[in-house]
Amino acid sequence: MSRCILLADATRGCRSEEDAHFFIRAAAEAGVNGLLLPFAVAGPHYTQLKEEANALGILLLVLPEKAEHAQRLAELGMPLWQLGRATLDDTPLLKAAGASGAPVLLCAEDAPTDLLRQALVALHGAGSGLVTLLHGAPAFPAPPEEANLRAMIVLKGRFQEGVGYYDGTGYDVVPVMAAAMRADVVEFPLDRQSAQGMRDPDQLAAAVYTLRLAEQALGSGER
């Protein structure tokens, strides 16, 4: 089985440049492939933060909130976009991100089909790279019974795009199941201290280890 991309989302807990450096180190030590930071903190320091992240072997993603943010980040070489649920009807932002040609993680949550289709048209029309629809429960934190992982299958069949899962439950079994169901991306909320739905750095490292072990156990299926 191919390994899915693992990301950490520190947008809720990152409030300063010091926090940004802390979360970059924590994400790298936990073994994820990339880290998402808020534009308000990371935007003004993107070049140096990106260099630090690259040196530690992870991608740095920054969450744009408006088209001007996306345009600025595109100029600086954003390698992979994550666009939030609130941006699905922001056509200028979608086009600015799509025009860079980089891959896009598009947060689907509870968005209606027509809105998702409209956002995909804007992204692809602007020339975006591969789009992955990131499924997750709209409530945060979310009880495990609301994870509704089978919705990833529905999204993939309906839109013929990649699919991923954003875990707001805090239970390691849920992202493991998402990976087993062939999620292309799994993302974990990260903060300095654990809270409902949020993992601290040690908990993130444990979740990553468990998920990677589960991927190994699934094997290739060949006999």
Buried (B, 14 or more C-beta within 10 A) or exposed (E): BEEBBBBBBBBBBBEEBEBBBBBBBBBBBBBBBBBBBBBBBBBEBBEEBBEBBEEBEBBBBBBBBEBBBBBBBBEEEBBBBBBBBEBBEBBBBBBBBBBBEBBBBBBBBEBEEEEBEBBBEBBBEBEBBEBBBBBBBEEBBBEBEEBBBEBBEEBBEEBEBBBBBBBBBBBBEBBBBBBBBBBBBBBBBBBBEBBEBBBBBEBBBBBBEBBBEBBEEEEEEEE
